[in-house]
Amino acid sequence: MRDLGPRVVSSLVFVPVFFALAFLGGWPFLLFSIFTLWVVSSEMGRMAPTGQRRREYWVPLLLSCSLLLSPFFGYQILLFVPPLLLLTVVGWWFAPAPDWQEVAQVLSWRILTAAYVGLIAFWPALRGLSGGQEYFLFALICTWMNDTAAYFVGSTWGVQKLVPQLSPGKSRIGAVGGAASGIAVGIGFALFVQGPVALYAGAGLLLAAAAQLGDLFESMLKRGAGVKDAGAIIPGHGGLLDRIDGLLFAVPTLVLLVGLGLI
């Protein structure tokens, strides 16, 4: 736990700001989402395959423009992003003797970055729903309580590793502790909104599980890139992606639950 001090200090600054922007919603939250998108895109560039590590402007530019226009045209505008990204490869057709292996590597990483970073688009989408303020705060609390519980429970009692090939620091008991925290948050949220306790407890469990999968997915990317952290913007945590990896999977999960009318 030697990095606990910087983690706590960073959280005392970052978490209230994130909560305040999520509470406000509207343009401040939309612009924060776009800022996050640019930072995370840069961090993904740092983890790209060797030889392809460069600043990528196409992905964040297209996604940012789509997000900026979405309040006027709806989030369906994001459907135009994948074909536009595919068009970025057209330039290689006109290059003399193109290296098609390099083309394939660059394009595949660009598509992965667009799909992964593009999950941020679910943030303003969820926040814009009826009751979106409460829903987004629910996702935030579930995700970060899962991180906190998994960290402390795993650090204290963790013996059996969860997926040592991807993340040696994560334990099975830590994952159980994180899942239990999700259930507890779900129960608390149900009492707050006077909703069905069982449904919200189940939703909290699913959000905690999604957050853990998001954490493991980012660990896989970092393991493949041979880096410990995605960046260094947040002391004690690393990059911004290291702080929001669970949220990238949890928010779409909650959007799905709300869309299906389950909560």
C-alpha positions in Angstrom: 0.0 0.0 0.0 3.0 2.3 -0.4 1.2 4.3 -3.1 -1.9 4.8 -0.9 -1.0 8.4 0.0 -0.8 9.7 -3.5 -3.9 7.7 -4.4 -5.9 9.4 -1.6 -4.7 12.9 -2.4 -5.5 12.4 -6.1 -8.9 11.1 -5.3 -9.7 14.0 -3.0 -9.1 16.3 -6.0 -10.3 14.2 -9.0 -13.4 12.6 -7.5 -15.2 15.8 -6.3 -14.5 17.5 -9.7 -15.9 14.5 -11.6 -19.0 14.3 -9.3 -19.6 18.0 -9.7 -19.5 17.9 -13.5 -21.7 14.8 -13.6 -24.1 16.6 -11.3 -24.2 19.7 -13.5 -24.5 17.9 -16.8 -25.1 19.9 -19.9 -22.2 21.6 -21.8 -19.7 21.5 -18.9 -20.1 17.7 -18.7 -20.0 17.3 -22.4 -16.8 19.3 -22.7 -15.3 17.3 -19.9 -16.2 14.1 -21.7 -14.4 15.5 -24.8 -11.3 16.4 -22.8 -11.3 12.9 -21.3 -11.6 11.5 -24.8 -8.5 13.4 -26.0 -6.4 12.5 -23.0 -7.3 8.8 -23.2 -6.7 8.7 -27.0 -3.2 10.1 -26.3 -2.7 7.4 -23.7 -3.9 4.7 -26.2 -1.3 6.0 -28.6 1.4 5.4 -26.0 0.3 1.8 -25.8 0.1 1.2 -29.5 2.3 -1.6 -31.0 5.9 -0.7 -31.2 6.6 1.4 -34.2 3.1 2.8 -34.3 3.3 4.9 -31.1 2.3 8.3 -32.3 -0.1 11.1 -31.6 -3.5 10.1 -33.2 -5.7 13.0 -34.2 -8.2 11.3 -36.4 -9.9 9.3 -33.7 -10.4 12.0 -31.0 -11.2 14.6 -33.7 -14.0 12.6 -35.2 -15.4 11.5 -31.9 -15.2 15.0 -30.5 -17.0 16.6 -33.4 -19.7 13.9 -33.1 -20.2 14.5 -29.4 -20.3 18.2 -29.9 -23.1 17.8 -32.5 -25.0 15.1 -30.7 -27.1 17.5 -28.5 -28.5 18.9 -31.8 -28.8 15.8 -33.9 -29.0 13.0 -31.3 -26.4 10.4 -30.5 -27.2 8.5 -33.7 -24.6 10.8 -35.3 -22.0 8.6 -33.7 -23.0 5.9 -36.2 -21.1 7.9 -38.9 -17.8 7.6 -37.0 -16.9 4.0 -38.0 -17.1 4.5 -41.8 -15.2 7.8 -41.5 -12.5 6.0 -39.6 -12.3 3.4 -42.3 -11.8 6.1 -44.8 -8.6 7.2 -43.1 -6.8 4.2 -44.7 -7.6 5.5 -48.2 -4.5 7.6 -48.3 -2.3 4.5 -48.3 -3.9 3.4 -51.6 -2.2 6.4 -53.3 1.2 5.9 -51.6 3.9 4.4 -53.7 4.5 0.7 -52.7 2.6 0.9 -49.4 3.6 -1.4 -46.6 0.3 -3.3 -46.2 1.4 -5.0 -43.0 1.9 -1.6 -41.5 -1.4 -0.4 -42.9 -3.2 -3.4 -41.2 -1.5 -2.7 -37.9 -2.3 1.0 -37.9 -5.9 0.5 -39.0 -6.6 -2.3 -36.5 -5.2 -0.2 -33.6 -7.1 2.9 -34.8 -10.4 0.9 -34.9 -9.7 -0.6 -31.5 -9.0 2.9 -30.1 -12.2 4.3 -31.7 -14.3 1.5 -30.3 -12.7 1.6 -26.8 -12.4 5.4 -26.4 -15.7 5.8 -28.1 -17.4 4.2 -25.0 -17.0 7.7 -23.4 -19.9 8.7 -25.7 -22.2 6.7 -23.4 -21.4 9.2 -20.6 -23.3 12.2 -21.9 -25.9 9.8 -23.4 -26.7 8.4 -20.0 -26.6 11.8 -18.4 -29.0 13.1 -20.9 -31.7 10.5 -20.1 -34.6 11.2 -17.8 -33.2 10.6 -14.4 -29.7 10.6 -15.9 -28.2 12.6 -13.1 -29.1 9.9 -10.6 -28.2 7.1 -13.0 -24.7 8.5 -13.7 -23.9 9.1 -10.1 -25.1 5.5 -9.4 -22.6 4.2 -12.0 -19.8 6.4 -10.6 -20.4 5.3 -7.0 -20.7 1.6 -8.0 -17.5 1.7 -10.0 -15.3 3.6 -7.5 -16.6 1.7 -4.5 -15.8 -1.5 -6.4 -12.3 -0.2 -7.0 -11.9 0.8 -3.4 -13.3 -2.4 -1.8 -11.3 -4.6 -4.2 -8.1 -2.7 -3.4 -8.4 -2.8 0.4 -9.9 -6.3 0.6 -7.4 -7.7 -1.8 -4.4 -6.0 -0.1 -5.5 -7.3 3.2 -6.6 -10.9 2.5 -5.8 -11.5 -1.1 -3.8 -14.7 -1.6 -5.3 -16.4 -4.7 -4.8 -14.2 -7.8 -7.7 -13.4 -10.1 -5.9 -13.4 -13.5 -2.2 -13.3 -12.8 -1.3 -13.3 -16.5 -2.9 -9.9 -16.9 -2.9 -8.3 -13.5 -0.8 -9.9 -10.7 -2.1 -7.4 -8.1 -5.7 -8.5 -8.3 -7.1 -11.3 -6.2 -10.2 -13.4 -6.1 -11.2 -12.2 -2.7 -10.7 -8.6 -3.8 -13.1 -9.2 -6.7 -15.6 -10.6 -4.3 -15.2 -7.6 -2.1 -15.8 -5.3 -5.1 -18.9 -7.2 -6.1 -20.3 -7.0 -2.6 -19.7 -3.3 -2.6 -21.8 -3.0 -5.8 -24.7 -4.8 -4.2 -24.4 -2.5 -1.1 -24.4 0.6 -3.3 -27.4 -0.8 -5.3 -29.4 -1.3 -2.1 -28.5 2.2 -0.9 -29.5 3.7 -4.2 -32.8 1.8 -4.2 -33.7 3.2 -0.8 -32.7 6.7 -2.0 -34.9 6.6 -5.1 -37.5 4.4 -3.4 -37.1 1.7 -6.1 -37.2 -2.1 -6.0 -34.3 -3.2 -3.8 -33.7 -6.5 -5.5 -33.4 -5.0 -9.0 -31.0 -2.2 -7.9 -28.9 -4.7 -5.9 -28.6 -6.8 -9.0 -27.8 -3.8 -11.1 -25.1 -2.8 -8.6 -23.6 -6.3 -8.9 -23.6 -6.1 -12.7 -22.0 -2.7 -12.7 -19.3 -3.9 -10.3 -18.7 -6.9 -12.5 -18.5 -4.7 -15.6 -16.1 -2.3 -13.9 -13.8 -5.3 -13.0 -13.9 -6.5 -16.7 -13.0 -3.0 -17.8 -10.1 -3.0 -15.4 -8.9 -6.3 -16.7 -9.3 -5.2 -20.3 -7.1 -2.2 -19.8 -4.6 -4.5 -17.9 -4.5 -6.6 -21.0 -3.7 -3.6 -23.2 -0.9 -2.5 -20.8 0.5 -6.0 -20.6 0.7 -6.2 -24.3 2.3 -2.8 -24.5 4.8 -3.6 -21.7 3.8 -0.5 -19.6 2.7 -0.3 -16.0 0.5 2.7 -16.4 -1.3 4.2 -19.3 0.1 7.6 -18.4 1.2 9.8 -15.5 -1.4 12.5 -15.3 -2.9 11.4 -11.9 -0.3 10.7 -9.1 -0.9 7.3 -7.5 -3.1 6.1 -10.3 -1.1 6.7 -13.5 -3.0 7.8 -16.5 -6.6 9.0 -16.8 -7.4 5.7 -18.4 -6.2 3.9 -15.3 -8.8 5.9 -13.3 -11.8 5.5 -15.6 -11.2 2.0 -17.1 -14.0 0.4 -15.1 -16.4 3.3 -15.8 -15.9 2.7 -19.6 -17.6 -0.6 -19.2 -20.0 0.2 -16.3 -21.8 3.1 -18.0 -22.8 1.2 -21.2 -24.0 -1.6 -19.0 -26.2 0.8 -17.1 -27.4 2.3 -20.4 -28.4 -1.2 -21.5 -30.3 -1.9 -18.2 -32.2 1.4 -18.4 -32.9 0.9 -22.1 -34.4 -2.6 -21.4 -36.5 -1.1 -18.7 -34.9 -3.3 -16.0 -34.4 -0.4 -13.6 
